[in-house]
Amino acid sequence: MTDRRRINGPRGGTNPPIFASSLTSPSTLQATRPTRTRRPDELRKIYLKTGLTPSASGSAYLELTPSSPASHQANSLIPVSSSLKLTCTVHGPRPLPRSAPFTLHLLLTTHVKFAPFAARQRRGYTRDASERDLGVHLETALRGVIIGERWPKSGVEVIITVLEGEEDRWWGDEVGAGSNGVGAGGGWGMMNVLAGCITVASAAIVDAGIDCVDMVVGGVAAIVGNSNARRKRQLVTAEGRQTVLDPCPSEHENLEAACVVGYLQNRDEITELWVMGNAGTATEDLVDRAIDAANAARGVLVEAIKEAAQSKFGIKDADNGERKSTAATQDVEMAG
């Protein structure tokens, strides 16, 4: 049944046009495949900003900058690799309805939804199974962080909208160039989406002023096959496969396994763990590398929250390196 209140988009994909001149041969198409120029332990640049939605109790926006240079897409209208853009709003804590049963803990509700234009294949207006799974994983990561005993019979809602999602493979694999393991199983892009959801939700929760035991950060690591391996001792497994941090699926032909964690650095605890693929005996090392990625992303989260706090409470850096409130330095005149 169609919705007559709006003009629905096409049911199929909404991919950009592909000109026949750019598809002369599979070898020519493969030459445009993006390659990873970052070090195996280097993350993409992260942009994180809080307080963008005034009507919400807390909000945040996260964006990952594509690592592939723009010169690769000079002869094509199709981006070389996808990016990741997430927005999160937090509503609450607020009292539950009178009809709701009494609870001693804060009732947490998570909602993850892809925008219809977030991927090459157009998304529907209702949540599908993958979006519901992301919501469950996000709730698991956040449930062990919030101190729920301080808000009895109250609820908080975390809503994340994916404006642009990470693709599961390179677009050239879908037009006849073939795939060497990337398309098998699929879902590689969901790992980066979940890690970004955890980080942006943590920033929005802190912006809402909700008490937490620590700031949870998401991190991703993946095992790449021998075809893409660079011989780095500290990041090569016993089977000769390479472990990379913050993988971009379009930059790797042979992704064998991936892991995403929700990590609390101060407490050294993992609140969420999701492993996909066959890591074999390198599973423990893969989890450790995902924790390293979370620790690296934590610095961006701390700086974003510190900048938001300085702007909200009027805190500025003094010349001697200490911070003081501008409100405290102003003289107060009292009427007699």
Salt bridges, closest charged atoms under 4 A:
ASP3 OD1 - ARG5 NE 3.30
ASP3 OD2 - ARG6 NH1 2.88
ASP41 OD1 - ARG39 NE 3.53
GLU42 OE1 - ARG39 NH1 3.78
ASP128 OD2 - ARG123 NH1 2.81
GLU131 OE2 - LYS113 NZ 3.42
GLU139 OE2 - ARG143 NH2 1.99
GLU149 OE2 - HIS105 ND1 3.69
GLU157 OE1 - ARG94 NH2 3.44
GLU164 OE1 - LYS85 NZ 3.67
GLU166 OE1 - ARG44 NH2 3.05
ASP173 OD1 - ARG33 NH2 2.74
GLU174 OE1 - ARG120 NE 3.67
ASP207 OD1 - LYS312 NZ 3.58
ASP211 OD2 - ARG150 NH1 2.49
ASP214 OD1 - ARG298 NH1 3.55
GLU239 OE1 - ARG241 NH2 3.67
ASP246 OD2 - ARG38 NH1 3.84
ASP246 OD1 - ARG44 NH2 2.97
GLU251 OE1 - ARG38 NH2 3.72
GLU256 OE1 - ARG241 NH1 2.60
GLU269 OE2 - ARG267 NE 3.54
GLU272 OE2 - HIS137 ND1 2.67
ASP285 OD1 - ARG289 NH1 2.73
ASP292 OD2 - ARG289 NH2 2.74
GLU303 OE2 - LYS306 NZ 3.91
GLU307 OE2 - LYS49 NZ 3.74
